[in-house]
Amino acid sequence: MKVHYLEIVTPSVDATCDVLAEAHGVVFGEPIAEFGNARTAKLKDGGRIGVRAPMRETEKPVVRPYLLVDDIEAAVKSAEKAGAEVAIPPMKIPGQGAFSIYILGGIEHGLWQL
């Protein structure tokens, strides 16, 4: 199991990026529209971390790992079978793969397929 993308949703985007950059030696770029205007940084293991502001008034701050999967459709079906609510069905991001979000036990989980 590998975390491909770690998403942090916070109203304090720049301050969060500054702390992470200093503590972990990563460099955050400019906001990327396809990632909800997240500022992202590449990690040594090939993954990425992104920090963005809430995209709607009802979105609460959250830290959401996206686990890399071989078959996102099958992984979503497995989550649904276990009782998960699919918050975002599999969605492609041009040039980045596909992602999905499900909620199980009150926790938001992300999936990512390259």
N, C-alpha and C positions, 0 to 999 in steps of 0.2 A: 504494500500500500504506500502510495506517495502523494503528498500534498503538492498539487501542481500550481495552485493559486490560493493565496491567503488574502482574503478581503476584509478590510477594516472599514466600517461605516461609522463616521463620527462628524459632529459639527466642527471639530477642531482639526481640520485636514493638515494645514501647514505646520502647526505645532507638533502633531503626531509624526509627520514625515521628518521633521527636524530631529526629534528625539530618536527615532528609529535609525536615521542616517548616522547620527553621532555614536549611538550605542553599538551599531552593527556594521558600520562601514559600508553602507549601501548608498546608492545615488538614485534619487527619485527624479523622474522626468516631468514634463509638462502633462496636464490632464489629457486623457485619451477618451474621446467621445464614445467609442464602442465599449468601453469599460465603465460607463456611467460617469465619465469625467474623472475617473480615478487617476491619481498620480501613482505610477508604478515604478518598482525597482526590481532588477534581476537578482536572483539569489545564486549562490555558488553551486547549488545542486541542480540548476537548470529551471527551477520554479520561479515564481514571481510573487511579489507582495504588492497589493494595491490599497490605497487609502482614498476614500471618497466621502463626500457629504451625502446625507440622506437625499433620495431622489423624490420623495413625496413627504408631505406633512406627517403621515402616519408611520413612516419608517423610523424605527428606533435604532440607536447605535448597536452594532453587533460585530463580532469577529466570526467570520465564516470561512472554514477551510473547504476547498474544492478538491476532492480526491480524484485522481486520475483513474479512469475506467476504460476498458477495451470496447464495451458496448453500452452506450448511455441509455438506449431504449430498454434493454434488459435490466439494467441497474435500477431505472425508475420503476419498472414493473415490479421488481423485487421489493423495493421500498414500499410501494402501494400495497402489495400483498401483506407486508408486515404492519400495515395500518397507517402508513405515512400519508400526509396531505401534500400533494404536489403544488408548490407555490408558483414555480415557473417550469413549464414543460421544456423538454430539450429545445434549445434555441441556438442556431449557428451564429457565430461572430466571424465575418469574413477574414480568412487568413489566420484564425486563432483556434478553430475547432468548434465544439458545441458545449454548452453548459446547461445545467438544470439545478433547481433548488427544491428540496422537499423538507417538510417539518415533521419530526417524529419526537414524541415525548417533550414537546415544547422547545426543542433544539432545532435550529436551522442547519441543514447539511447541504453542501454543494457537491456536484459531480461535474467532471470535465473529461471530454473525449477529444483527442487530437485527430 
